[in-house]
Amino acid sequence: MTTRRRSQAERDEIPVEIGYALLSACFLGAVVFATIAGPAAVWHLPPAVEKFLLVSGASVAGVLAAIRVVHVLWRHGRHR
């Protein structure tokens, strides 16, 4: 690990990268949730199936969003 001072451009790119990671994770989570839980909104399904689709959609979307944030930030750190 080096102890050199970071330039202003290097300091500015960190919040931009964090913002990109969060925005792309939210988009991915919304698309995955809509894909999995969408049939519950369109069709009349039994309540147990609707609840299962909503819970599984939310959990898969949350996990994938977290993985996306970690992946983007890890790739950025490795790139530097």
PDB file with SEQRES, HELIX, SHEET and CRYST1 records, atoms N, CA, C and O in Angstrom:
SEQRES   1 A   80  MET THR THR ARG ARG ARG SER GLN ALA GLU ARG ASP GLU          
SEQRES   2 A   80  ILE PRO VAL GLU ILE GLY TYR ALA LEU LEU SER ALA CYS          
SEQRES   3 A   80  PHE LEU GLY ALA VAL VAL PHE ALA THR ILE ALA GLY PRO          
SEQRES   4 A   80  ALA ALA VAL TRP HIS LEU PRO PRO ALA VAL GLU LYS PHE          
SEQRES   5 A   80  LEU LEU VAL SER GLY ALA SER VAL ALA GLY VAL LEU ALA          
SEQRES   6 A   80  ALA ILE ARG VAL VAL HIS VAL LEU TRP ARG HIS GLY ARG          
SEQRES   7 A   80  HIS ARG                                                      
HELIX    1 AA1 GLN A    8  VAL A   42  1                                  35    
HELIX    2 AA2 PRO A   47  HIS A   79  1                                  33    
CRYST1    1.000    1.000    1.000  90.00  90.00  90.00 P 1           1          
ATOM      1  N   MET A   1       0.843  -1.171   0.000  1.00  0.00           N  
ATOM      2  CA  MET A   1       0.000   0.000   0.000  1.00  0.00           C  
ATOM      3  C   MET A   1       0.890   1.236   0.000  1.00  0.00           C  
ATOM      4  O   MET A   1       1.823   1.341   0.797  1.00  0.00           O  
ATOM      5  N   THR A   2       0.601   2.149  -0.880  1.00  0.00           N  
ATOM      6  CA  THR A   2       1.386   3.370  -0.959  1.00  0.00           C  
ATOM      7  C   THR A   2       0.781   4.447  -0.075  1.00  0.00           C  
ATOM      8  O   THR A   2      -0.398   4.406   0.275  1.00  0.00           O  
ATOM      9  N   THR A   3       1.623   5.412   0.277  1.00  0.00           N  
ATOM     10  CA  THR A   3       1.157   6.499   1.139  1.00  0.00           C  
ATOM     11  C   THR A   3       1.191   7.835   0.411  1.00  0.00           C  
ATOM     12  O   THR A   3       1.297   8.880   1.055  1.00  0.00           O  
ATOM     13  N   ARG A   4       1.103   7.827  -0.905  1.00  0.00           N  
ATOM     14  CA  ARG A   4       1.131   9.081  -1.656  1.00  0.00           C  
ATOM     15  C   ARG A   4      -0.213   9.787  -1.541  1.00  0.00           C  
ATOM     16  O   ARG A   4      -1.234   9.165  -1.246  1.00  0.00           O  
ATOM     17  N   ARG A   5      -0.195  11.077  -1.775  1.00  0.00           N  
ATOM     18  CA  ARG A   5      -1.425  11.871  -1.724  1.00  0.00           C  
ATOM     19  C   ARG A   5      -2.240  11.622  -2.983  1.00  0.00           C  
ATOM     20  O   ARG A   5      -1.684  11.487  -4.072  1.00  0.00           O  
ATOM     21  N   ARG A   6      -3.538  11.563  -2.835  1.00  0.00           N  
ATOM     22  CA  ARG A   6      -4.435  11.373  -3.975  1.00  0.00           C  
ATOM     23  C   ARG A   6      -4.717  12.718  -4.628  1.00  0.00           C  
ATOM     24  O   ARG A   6      -4.814  13.745  -3.958  1.00  0.00           O  
ATOM     25  N   SER A   7      -4.843  12.690  -5.928  1.00  0.00           N  
ATOM     26  CA  SER A   7      -5.210  13.910  -6.645  1.00  0.00           C  
ATOM     27  C   SER A   7      -6.707  14.176  -6.452  1.00  0.00           C  
ATOM     28  O   SER A   7      -7.452  13.326  -5.965  1.00  0.00           O  
ATOM     29  N   GLN A   8      -7.114  15.367  -6.845  1.00  0.00           N  
ATOM     30  CA  GLN A   8      -8.528  15.722  -6.725  1.00  0.00           C  
ATOM     31  C   GLN A   8      -9.390  14.820  -7.604  1.00  0.00           C  
ATOM     32  O   GLN A   8     -10.496  14.452  -7.210  1.00  0.00           O  
ATOM     33  N   ALA A   9      -8.903  14.464  -8.777  1.00  0.00           N  
ATOM     34  CA  ALA A   9      -9.658  13.575  -9.670  1.00  0.00           C  
ATOM     35  C   ALA A   9      -9.841  12.198  -9.039  1.00  0.00           C  
ATOM     36  O   ALA A   9     -10.912  11.603  -9.163  1.00  0.00           O  
ATOM     37  N   GLU A  10      -8.829  11.694  -8.377  1.00  0.00           N  
ATOM     38  CA  GLU A  10      -8.945  10.391  -7.707  1.00  0.00           C  
ATOM     39  C   GLU A  10      -9.925  10.457  -6.542  1.00  0.00           C  
ATOM     40  O   GLU A  10     -10.666   9.505  -6.296  1.00  0.00           O  
ATOM     41  N   ARG A  11      -9.930  11.567  -5.831  1.00  0.00           N  
ATOM     42  CA  ARG A  11     -10.879  11.715  -4.720  1.00  0.00           C  
ATOM     43  C   ARG A  11     -12.301  11.871  -5.239  1.00  0.00           C  
ATOM     44  O   ARG A  11     -13.245  11.406  -4.600  1.00  0.00           O  
ATOM     45  N   ASP A  12     -12.467  12.520  -6.389  1.00  0.00           N  
ATOM     46  CA  ASP A  12     -13.799  12.721  -6.953  1.00  0.00           C  
ATOM     47  C   ASP A  12     -14.380  11.452  -7.553  1.00  0.00           C  
ATOM     48  O   ASP A  12     -15.600  11.295  -7.600  1.00  0.00           O  
ATOM     49  N   GLU A  13     -13.541  10.561  -8.003  1.00  0.00           N  
ATOM     50  CA  GLU A  13     -14.083   9.373  -8.661  1.00  0.00           C  
ATOM     51  C   GLU A  13     -14.651   8.354  -7.679  1.00  0.00           C  
ATOM     52  O   GLU A  13     -15.434   7.495  -8.083  1.00  0.00           O  
ATOM     53  N   ILE A  14     -14.287   8.423  -6.429  1.00  0.00           N  
ATOM     54  CA  ILE A  14     -14.796   7.464  -5.440  1.00  0.00           C  
ATOM     55  C   ILE A  14     -16.304   7.634  -5.210  1.00  0.00           C  
ATOM     56  O   ILE A  14     -17.031   6.644  -5.297  1.00  0.00           O  
ATOM     57  N   PRO A  15     -16.810   8.850  -4.918  1.00  0.00           N  
ATOM     58  CA  PRO A  15     -18.268   8.960  -4.745  1.00  0.00           C  
ATOM     59  C   PRO A  15     -19.049   8.701  -6.032  1.00  0.00           C  
ATOM     60  O   PRO A  15     -20.183   8.225  -5.985  1.00  0.00           O  
ATOM     61  N   VAL A  16     -18.452   9.011  -7.171  1.00  0.00           N  
ATOM     62  CA  VAL A  16     -19.120   8.720  -8.437  1.00  0.00           C  
ATOM     63  C   VAL A  16     -19.270   7.218  -8.611  1.00  0.00           C  
ATOM     64  O   VAL A  16     -20.321   6.737  -9.036  1.00  0.00           O  
ATOM     65  N   GLU A  17     -18.229   6.486  -8.285  1.00  0.00           N  
ATOM     66  CA  GLU A  17     -18.273   5.030  -8.416  1.00  0.00           C  
ATOM     67  C   GLU A  17     -19.265   4.422  -7.429  1.00  0.00           C  
ATOM     68  O   GLU A  17     -19.970   3.471  -7.767  1.00  0.00           O  
ATOM     69  N   ILE A  18     -19.324   4.956  -6.225  1.00  0.00           N  
ATOM     70  CA  ILE A  18     -20.303   4.472  -5.240  1.00  0.00           C  
ATOM     71  C   ILE A  18     -21.716   4.753  -5.723  1.00  0.00           C  
ATOM     72  O   ILE A  18     -22.593   3.895  -5.617  1.00  0.00           O  
ATOM     73  N   GLY A  19     -21.941   5.943  -6.251  1.00  0.00           N  
ATOM     74  CA  GLY A  19     -23.257   6.278  -6.781  1.00  0.00           C  
ATOM     75  C   GLY A  19     -23.657   5.372  -7.930  1.00  0.00           C  
ATOM     76  O   GLY A  19     -24.801   4.926  -8.007  1.00  0.00           O  
ATOM     77  N   TYR A  20     -22.707   5.098  -8.832  1.00  0.00           N  
ATOM     78  CA  TYR A  20     -22.987   4.193  -9.942  1.00  0.00           C  
ATOM     79  C   TYR A  20     -23.319   2.791  -9.425  1.00  0.00           C  
ATOM     80  O   TYR A  20     -24.238   2.143  -9.926  1.00  0.00           O  
ATOM     81  N   ALA A  21     -22.578   2.331  -8.436  1.00  0.00           N  
ATOM     82  CA  ALA A  21     -22.831   1.001  -7.889  1.00  0.00           C  
ATOM     83  C   ALA A  21     -24.227   0.920  -7.281  1.00  0.00           C  
ATOM     84  O   ALA A  21     -24.940  -0.060  -7.497  1.00  0.00           O  
ATOM     85  N   LEU A  22     -24.619   1.931  -6.532  1.00  0.00           N  
ATOM     86  CA  LEU A  22     -25.942   1.918  -5.904  1.00  0.00           C  
ATOM     87  C   LEU A  22     -27.064   2.059  -6.930  1.00  0.00           C  
ATOM     88  O   LEU A  22     -28.085   1.380  -6.831  1.00  0.00           O  
ATOM     89  N   LEU A  23     -26.878   2.933  -7.908  1.00  0.00           N  
ATOM     90  CA  LEU A  23     -27.910   3.128  -8.920  1.00  0.00           C  
ATOM     91  C   LEU A  23     -28.103   1.876  -9.774  1.00  0.00           C  
ATOM     92  O   LEU A  23     -29.234   1.472 -10.045  1.00  0.00           O  
ATOM     93  N   SER A  24     -27.004   1.268 -10.194  1.00  0.00           N  
ATOM     94  CA  SER A  24     -27.132   0.055 -11.010  1.00  0.00           C  
ATOM     95  C   SER A  24     -27.686  -1.103 -10.185  1.00  0.00           C  
ATOM     96  O   SER A  24     -28.390  -1.958 -10.722  1.00  0.00           O  
ATOM     97  N   ALA A  25     -27.377  -1.144  -8.883  1.00  0.00           N  
ATOM     98  CA  ALA A  25     -27.931  -2.189  -8.021  1.00  0.00           C  
ATOM     99  C   ALA A  25     -29.435  -2.005  -7.838  1.00  0.00           C  
ATOM    100  O   ALA A  25     -30.184  -2.981  -7.831  1.00  0.00           O  
ATOM    101  N   CYS A  26     -29.876  -0.766  -7.689  1.00  0.00           N  
ATOM    102  CA  CYS A  26     -31.325  -0.502  -7.573  1.00  0.00           C  
ATOM    103  C   CYS A  26     -32.053  -0.883  -8.853  1.00  0.00           C  
ATOM    104  O   CYS A  26     -33.133  -1.470  -8.802  1.00  0.00           O  
ATOM    105  N   PHE A  27     -31.472  -0.556  -9.994  1.00  0.00           N  
ATOM    106  CA  PHE A  27     -32.096  -0.918 -11.262  1.00  0.00           C  
ATOM    107  C   PHE A  27     -32.168  -2.432 -11.418  1.00  0.00           C  
ATOM    108  O   PHE A  27     -33.202  -2.968 -11.814  1.00  0.00           O  
ATOM    109  N   LEU A  28     -31.077  -3.118 -11.110  1.00  0.00           N  
ATOM    110  CA  LEU A  28     -31.069  -4.579 -11.202  1.00  0.00           C  
ATOM    111  C   LEU A  28     -32.096  -5.181 -10.252  1.00  0.00           C  
ATOM    112  O   LEU A  28     -32.824  -6.099 -10.630  1.00  0.00           O  
ATOM    113  N   GLY A  29     -32.162  -4.676  -9.022  1.00  0.00           N  
ATOM    114  CA  GLY A  29     -33.125  -5.183  -8.057  1.00  0.00           C  
ATOM    115  C   GLY A  29     -34.561  -4.974  -8.510  1.00  0.00           C  
ATOM    116  O   GLY A  29     -35.405  -5.853  -8.332  1.00  0.00           O  
ATOM    117  N   ALA A  30     -34.840  -3.817  -9.093  1.00  0.00           N  
ATOM    118  CA  ALA A  30     -36.202  -3.541  -9.568  1.00  0.00           C  
ATOM    119  C   ALA A  30     -36.582  -4.459 -10.720  1.00  0.00           C  
ATOM    120  O   ALA A  30     -37.705  -4.961 -10.768  1.00  0.00           O  
ATOM    121  N   VAL A  31     -35.664  -4.681 -11.639  1.00  0.00           N  
ATOM    122  CA  VAL A  31     -35.949  -5.560 -12.784  1.00  0.00           C  
ATOM    123  C   VAL A  31     -36.167  -6.993 -12.318  1.00  0.00           C  
ATOM    124  O   VAL A  31     -37.095  -7.660 -12.775  1.00  0.00           O  
ATOM    125  N   VAL A  32     -35.319  -7.469 -11.414  1.00  0.00           N  
ATOM    126  CA  VAL A  32     -35.456  -8.848 -10.924  1.00  0.00           C  
ATOM    127  C   VAL A  32     -36.744  -9.004 -10.129  1.00  0.00           C  
ATOM    128  O   VAL A  32     -37.458  -9.994 -10.291  1.00  0.00           O  
ATOM    129  N   PHE A  33     -37.049  -8.028  -9.265  1.00  0.00           N  
ATOM    130  CA  PHE A  33     -38.276  -8.112  -8.490  1.00  0.00           C  
ATOM    131  C   PHE A  33     -39.500  -8.111  -9.401  1.00  0.00           C  
ATOM    132  O   PHE A  33     -40.425  -8.897  -9.199  1.00  0.00           O  
ATOM    133  N   ALA A  34     -39.508  -7.235 -10.400  1.00  0.00           N  
ATOM    134  CA  ALA A  34     -40.650  -7.180 -11.321  1.00  0.00           C  
ATOM    135  C   ALA A  34     -40.784  -8.472 -12.115  1.00  0.00           C  
ATOM    136  O   ALA A  34     -41.897  -8.908 -12.412  1.00  0.00           O  
ATOM    137  N   THR A  35     -39.666  -9.080 -12.455  1.00  0.00           N  
ATOM    138  CA  THR A  35     -39.708 -10.327 -13.207  1.00  0.00           C  
ATOM    139  C   THR A  35     -40.282 -11.470 -12.375  1.00  0.00           C  
ATOM    140  O   THR A  35     -41.090 -12.258 -12.865  1.00  0.00           O  
ATOM    141  N   ILE A  36     -39.862 -11.554 -11.118  1.00  0.00           N  
ATOM    142  CA  ILE A  36     -40.313 -12.667 -10.279  1.00  0.00           C  
ATOM    143  C   ILE A  36     -41.706 -12.416  -9.708  1.00  0.00           C  
ATOM    144  O   ILE A  36     -42.551 -13.311  -9.719  1.00  0.00           O  
ATOM    145  N   ALA A  37     -41.949 -11.210  -9.211  1.00  0.00           N  
ATOM    146  CA  ALA A  37     -43.226 -10.928  -8.552  1.00  0.00           C  
ATOM    147  C   ALA A  37     -44.281 -10.387  -9.510  1.00  0.00           C  
ATOM    148  O   ALA A  37     -45.432 -10.210  -9.112  1.00  0.00           O  
ATOM    149  N   GLY A  38     -43.926 -10.129 -10.730  1.00  0.00           N  
ATOM    150  CA  GLY A  38     -44.867  -9.571 -11.702  1.00  0.00           C  
ATOM    151  C   GLY A  38     -46.111 -10.409 -11.932  1.00  0.00           C  
ATOM    152  O   GLY A  38     -47.209  -9.856 -12.000  1.00  0.00           O  
ATOM    153  N   PRO A  39     -45.980 -11.723 -12.053  1.00  0.00           N  
ATOM    154  CA  PRO A  39     -47.188 -12.525 -12.256  1.00  0.00           C  
ATOM    155  C   PRO A  39     -48.216 -12.392 -11.129  1.00  0.00           C  
ATOM    156  O   PRO A  39     -49.412 -12.562 -11.365  1.00  0.00           O  
ATOM    157  N   ALA A  40     -47.773 -12.096  -9.935  1.00  0.00           N  
ATOM    158  CA  ALA A  40     -48.721 -11.920  -8.823  1.00  0.00           C  
ATOM    159  C   ALA A  40     -49.574 -10.674  -9.032  1.00  0.00           C  
ATOM    160  O   ALA A  40     -50.711 -10.619  -8.563  1.00  0.00           O  
ATOM    161  N   ALA A  41     -49.041  -9.678  -9.727  1.00  0.00           N  
ATOM    162  CA  ALA A  41     -49.806  -8.459  -9.977  1.00  0.00           C  
ATOM    163  C   ALA A  41     -50.718  -8.591 -11.193  1.00  0.00           C  
ATOM    164  O   ALA A  41     -51.724  -7.889 -11.299  1.00  0.00           O  
ATOM    165  N   VAL A  42     -50.370  -9.478 -12.097  1.00  0.00           N  
ATOM    166  CA  VAL A  42     -51.118  -9.591 -13.355  1.00  0.00           C  
ATOM    167  C   VAL A  42     -52.254 -10.608 -13.248  1.00  0.00           C  
ATOM    168  O   VAL A  42     -53.375 -10.341 -13.679  1.00  0.00           O  
ATOM    169  N   TRP A  43     -51.962 -11.755 -12.682  1.00  0.00           N  
ATOM    170  CA  TRP A  43     -52.946 -12.836 -12.637  1.00  0.00           C  
ATOM    171  C   TRP A  43     -53.523 -12.981 -11.235  1.00  0.00           C  
ATOM    172  O   TRP A  43     -52.910 -12.559 -10.255  1.00  0.00           O  
ATOM    173  N   HIS A  44     -54.699 -13.578 -11.151  1.00  0.00           N  
ATOM    174  CA  HIS A  44     -55.307 -13.882  -9.864  1.00  0.00           C  
ATOM    175  C   HIS A  44     -54.802 -15.251  -9.427  1.00  0.00           C  
ATOM    176  O   HIS A  44     -55.243 -16.285  -9.929  1.00  0.00           O  
ATOM    177  N   LEU A  45     -53.883 -15.234  -8.494  1.00  0.00           N  
ATOM    178  CA  LEU A  45     -53.274 -16.463  -7.985  1.00  0.00           C  
ATOM    179  C   LEU A  45     -53.715 -16.689  -6.548  1.00  0.00           C  
ATOM    180  O   LEU A  45     -54.181 -15.759  -5.890  1.00  0.00           O  
ATOM    181  N   PRO A  46     -53.576 -17.906  -6.056  1.00  0.00           N  
ATOM    182  CA  PRO A  46     -53.886 -18.148  -4.641  1.00  0.00           C  
ATOM    183  C   PRO A  46     -53.000 -17.268  -3.739  1.00  0.00           C  
ATOM    184  O   PRO A  46     -51.864 -16.957  -4.097  1.00  0.00           O  
ATOM    185  N   PRO A  47     -53.520 -16.876  -2.586  1.00  0.00           N  
ATOM    186  CA  PRO A  47     -52.759 -15.981  -1.700  1.00  0.00           C  
ATOM    187  C   PRO A  47     -51.386 -16.521  -1.308  1.00  0.00           C  
ATOM    188  O   PRO A  47     -50.434 -15.752  -1.175  1.00  0.00           O  
ATOM    189  N   ALA A  48     -51.276 -17.833  -1.122  1.00  0.00           N  
ATOM    190  CA  ALA A  48     -49.985 -18.409  -0.743  1.00  0.00           C  
ATOM    191  C   ALA A  48     -48.960 -18.252  -1.869  1.00  0.00           C  
ATOM    192  O   ALA A  48     -47.786 -17.985  -1.613  1.00  0.00           O  
ATOM    193  N   VAL A  49     -49.405 -18.417  -3.103  1.00  0.00           N  
ATOM    194  CA  VAL A  49     -48.511 -18.273  -4.243  1.00  0.00           C  
ATOM    195  C   VAL A  49     -48.105 -16.808  -4.411  1.00  0.00           C  
ATOM    196  O   VAL A  49     -46.942 -16.514  -4.688  1.00  0.00           O  
ATOM    197  N   GLU A  50     -49.055 -15.896  -4.246  1.00  0.00           N  
ATOM    198  CA  GLU A  50     -48.728 -14.471  -4.345  1.00  0.00           C  
ATOM    199  C   GLU A  50     -47.710 -14.066  -3.287  1.00  0.00           C  
ATOM    200  O   GLU A  50     -46.758 -13.344  -3.581  1.00  0.00           O  
ATOM    201  N   LYS A  51     -47.909 -14.528  -2.063  1.00  0.00           N  
ATOM    202  CA  LYS A  51     -46.966 -14.203  -0.997  1.00  0.00           C  
ATOM    203  C   LYS A  51     -45.596 -14.796  -1.287  1.00  0.00           C  
ATOM    204  O   LYS A  51     -44.577 -14.142  -1.066  1.00  0.00           O  
ATOM    205  N   PHE A  52     -45.563 -16.035  -1.782  1.00  0.00           N  
ATOM    206  CA  PHE A  52     -44.296 -16.669  -2.115  1.00  0.00           C  
ATOM    207  C   PHE A  52     -43.558 -15.893  -3.208  1.00  0.00           C  
ATOM    208  O   PHE A  52     -42.347 -15.695  -3.120  1.00  0.00           O  
ATOM    209  N   LEU A  53     -44.282 -15.457  -4.230  1.00  0.00           N  
ATOM    210  CA  LEU A  53     -43.651 -14.707  -5.312  1.00  0.00           C  
ATOM    211  C   LEU A  53     -43.109 -13.364  -4.816  1.00  0.00           C  
ATOM    212  O   LEU A  53     -42.011 -12.961  -5.197  1.00  0.00           O  
ATOM    213  N   LEU A  54     -43.863 -12.683  -3.980  1.00  0.00           N  
ATOM    214  CA  LEU A  54     -43.405 -11.399  -3.450  1.00  0.00           C  
ATOM    215  C   LEU A  54     -42.174 -11.561  -2.553  1.00  0.00           C  
ATOM    216  O   LEU A  54     -41.212 -10.800  -2.666  1.00  0.00           O  
ATOM    217  N   VAL A  55     -42.212 -12.552  -1.665  1.00  0.00           N  
ATOM    218  CA  VAL A  55     -41.083 -12.765  -0.754  1.00  0.00           C  
ATOM    219  C   VAL A  55     -39.854 -13.230  -1.514  1.00  0.00           C  
ATOM    220  O   VAL A  55     -38.752 -12.734  -1.278  1.00  0.00           O  
ATOM    221  N   SER A  56     -40.033 -14.176  -2.424  1.00  0.00           N  
ATOM    222  CA  SER A  56     -38.870 -14.665  -3.174  1.00  0.00           C  
ATOM    223  C   SER A  56     -38.330 -13.582  -4.103  1.00  0.00           C  
ATOM    224  O   SER A  56     -37.116 -13.473  -4.272  1.00  0.00           O  
ATOM    225  N   GLY A  57     -39.201 -12.785  -4.705  1.00  0.00           N  
ATOM    226  CA  GLY A  57     -38.741 -11.690  -5.556  1.00  0.00           C  
ATOM    227  C   GLY A  57     -37.940 -10.662  -4.778  1.00  0.00           C  
ATOM    228  O   GLY A  57     -36.900 -10.193  -5.242  1.00  0.00           O  
ATOM    229  N   ALA A  58     -38.426 -10.313  -3.593  1.00  0.00           N  
ATOM    230  CA  ALA A  58     -37.720  -9.334  -2.770  1.00  0.00           C  
ATOM    231  C   ALA A  58     -36.380  -9.870  -2.284  1.00  0.00           C  
ATOM    232  O   ALA A  58     -35.386  -9.143  -2.271  1.00  0.00           O  
ATOM    233  N   SER A  59     -36.351 -11.127  -1.888  1.00  0.00           N  
ATOM    234  CA  SER A  59     -35.094 -11.678  -1.376  1.00  0.00           C  
ATOM    235  C   SER A  59     -34.058 -11.854  -2.488  1.00  0.00           C  
ATOM    236  O   SER A  59     -32.888 -11.525  -2.297  1.00  0.00           O  
ATOM    237  N   VAL A  60     -34.471 -12.363  -3.632  1.00  0.00           N  
ATOM    238  CA  VAL A  60     -33.524 -12.526  -4.741  1.00  0.00           C  
ATOM    239  C   VAL A  60     -33.043 -11.164  -5.228  1.00  0.00           C  
ATOM    240  O   VAL A  60     -31.859 -10.998  -5.519  1.00  0.00           O  
ATOM    241  N   ALA A  61     -33.935 -10.197  -5.319  1.00  0.00           N  
ATOM    242  CA  ALA A  61     -33.551  -8.859  -5.761  1.00  0.00           C  
ATOM    243  C   ALA A  61     -32.576  -8.212  -4.781  1.00  0.00           C  
ATOM    244  O   ALA A  61     -31.618  -7.561  -5.199  1.00  0.00           O  
ATOM    245  N   GLY A  62     -32.809  -8.384  -3.495  1.00  0.00           N  
ATOM    246  CA  GLY A  62     -31.904  -7.823  -2.488  1.00  0.00           C  
ATOM    247  C   GLY A  62     -30.526  -8.440  -2.535  1.00  0.00           C  
ATOM    248  O   GLY A  62     -29.518  -7.739  -2.443  1.00  0.00           O  
ATOM    249  N   VAL A  63     -30.479  -9.753  -2.678  1.00  0.00           N  
ATOM    250  CA  VAL A  63     -29.188 -10.444  -2.742  1.00  0.00           C  
ATOM    251  C   VAL A  63     -28.426 -10.031  -3.995  1.00  0.00           C  
ATOM    252  O   VAL A  63     -27.232  -9.743  -3.925  1.00  0.00           O  
ATOM    253  N   LEU A  64     -29.099  -9.999  -5.134  1.00  0.00           N  
ATOM    254  CA  LEU A  64     -28.424  -9.617  -6.370  1.00  0.00           C  
ATOM    255  C   LEU A  64     -27.979  -8.159  -6.345  1.00  0.00           C  
ATOM    256  O   LEU A  64     -26.926  -7.830  -6.893  1.00  0.00           O  
ATOM    257  N   ALA A  65     -28.754  -7.288  -5.726  1.00  0.00           N  
ATOM    258  CA  ALA A  65     -28.353  -5.887  -5.619  1.00  0.00           C  
ATOM    259  C   ALA A  65     -27.099  -5.749  -4.756  1.00  0.00           C  
ATOM    260  O   ALA A  65     -26.195  -4.984  -5.092  1.00  0.00           O  
ATOM    261  N   ALA A  66     -27.044  -6.482  -3.656  1.00  0.00           N  
ATOM    262  CA  ALA A  66     -25.857  -6.437  -2.800  1.00  0.00           C  
ATOM    263  C   ALA A  66     -24.634  -6.982  -3.538  1.00  0.00           C  
ATOM    264  O   ALA A  66     -23.541  -6.425  -3.432  1.00  0.00           O  
ATOM    265  N   ILE A  67     -24.820  -8.054  -4.272  1.00  0.00           N  
ATOM    266  CA  ILE A  67     -23.717  -8.617  -5.050  1.00  0.00           C  
ATOM    267  C   ILE A  67     -23.249  -7.619  -6.105  1.00  0.00           C  
ATOM    268  O   ILE A  67     -22.051  -7.501  -6.359  1.00  0.00           O  
ATOM    269  N   ARG A  68     -24.186  -6.901  -6.720  1.00  0.00           N  
ATOM    270  CA  ARG A  68     -23.826  -5.905  -7.734  1.00  0.00           C  
ATOM    271  C   ARG A  68     -22.977  -4.784  -7.127  1.00  0.00           C  
ATOM    272  O   ARG A  68     -21.978  -4.377  -7.721  1.00  0.00           O  
ATOM    273  N   VAL A  69     -23.361  -4.287  -5.964  1.00  0.00           N  
ATOM    274  CA  VAL A  69     -22.592  -3.223  -5.316  1.00  0.00           C  
ATOM    275  C   VAL A  69     -21.180  -3.708  -5.011  1.00  0.00           C  
ATOM    276  O   VAL A  69     -20.207  -3.008  -5.291  1.00  0.00           O  
ATOM    277  N   VAL A  70     -21.068  -4.893  -4.442  1.00  0.00           N  
ATOM    278  CA  VAL A  70     -19.751  -5.432  -4.108  1.00  0.00           C  
ATOM    279  C   VAL A  70     -18.914  -5.631  -5.367  1.00  0.00           C  
ATOM    280  O   VAL A  70     -17.722  -5.323  -5.374  1.00  0.00           O  
ATOM    281  N   HIS A  71     -19.523  -6.139  -6.421  1.00  0.00           N  
ATOM    282  CA  HIS A  71     -18.794  -6.392  -7.658  1.00  0.00           C  
ATOM    283  C   HIS A  71     -18.262  -5.098  -8.273  1.00  0.00           C  
ATOM    284  O   HIS A  71     -17.100  -5.032  -8.674  1.00  0.00           O  
ATOM    285  N   VAL A  72     -19.104  -4.079  -8.346  1.00  0.00           N  
ATOM    286  CA  VAL A  72     -18.683  -2.816  -8.956  1.00  0.00           C  
ATOM    287  C   VAL A  72     -17.570  -2.168  -8.139  1.00  0.00           C  
ATOM    288  O   VAL A  72     -16.575  -1.711  -8.703  1.00  0.00           O  
ATOM    289  N   LEU A  73     -17.726  -2.123  -6.829  1.00  0.00           N  
ATOM    290  CA  LEU A  73     -16.707  -1.487  -5.997  1.00  0.00           C  
ATOM    291  C   LEU A  73     -15.419  -2.298  -5.954  1.00  0.00           C  
ATOM    292  O   LEU A  73     -14.331  -1.724  -5.900  1.00  0.00           O  
ATOM    293  N   TRP A  74     -15.522  -3.616  -5.978  1.00  0.00           N  
ATOM    294  CA  TRP A  74     -14.328  -4.455  -5.992  1.00  0.00           C  
ATOM    295  C   TRP A  74     -13.574  -4.281  -7.305  1.00  0.00           C  
ATOM    296  O   TRP A  74     -12.345  -4.201  -7.318  1.00  0.00           O  
ATOM    297  N   ARG A  75     -14.310  -4.224  -8.401  1.00  0.00           N  
ATOM    298  CA  ARG A  75     -13.691  -4.026  -9.709  1.00  0.00           C  
ATOM    299  C   ARG A  75     -13.017  -2.664  -9.778  1.00  0.00           C  
ATOM    300  O   ARG A  75     -11.935  -2.534 -10.350  1.00  0.00           O  
ATOM    301  N   HIS A  76     -13.645  -1.655  -9.203  1.00  0.00           N  
ATOM    302  CA  HIS A  76     -13.053  -0.313  -9.189  1.00  0.00           C  
ATOM    303  C   HIS A  76     -11.764  -0.301  -8.368  1.00  0.00           C  
ATOM    304  O   HIS A  76     -10.769   0.293  -8.786  1.00  0.00           O  
ATOM    305  N   GLY A  77     -11.774  -0.946  -7.214  1.00  0.00           N  
ATOM    306  CA  GLY A  77     -10.579  -1.001  -6.381  1.00  0.00           C  
ATOM    307  C   GLY A  77      -9.453  -1.777  -7.040  1.00  0.00           C  
ATOM    308  O   GLY A  77      -8.283  -1.428  -6.882  1.00  0.00           O  
ATOM    309  N   ARG A  78      -9.786  -2.804  -7.762  1.00  0.00           N  
ATOM    310  CA  ARG A  78      -8.766  -3.607  -8.451  1.00  0.00           C  
ATOM    311  C   ARG A  78      -8.215  -2.845  -9.646  1.00  0.00           C  
ATOM    312  O   ARG A  78      -7.038  -2.975  -9.983  1.00  0.00           O  
ATOM    313  N   HIS A  79      -9.069  -2.045 -10.287  1.00  0.00           N  
ATOM    314  CA  HIS A  79      -8.652  -1.261 -11.459  1.00  0.00           C  
ATOM    315  C   HIS A  79      -7.595  -0.233 -11.077  1.00  0.00           C  
ATOM    316  O   HIS A  79      -6.682   0.038 -11.858  1.00  0.00           O  
ATOM    317  N   ARG A  80      -7.709   0.332  -9.902  1.00  0.00           N  
ATOM    318  CA  ARG A  80      -6.771   1.364  -9.452  1.00  0.00           C  
ATOM    319  C   ARG A  80      -5.470   0.703  -9.158  1.00  0.00           C  
ATOM    320  O   ARG A  80      -4.514   1.370  -8.760  1.00  0.00           O  
TER     321      ARG A  80                                                      
END                                                                             
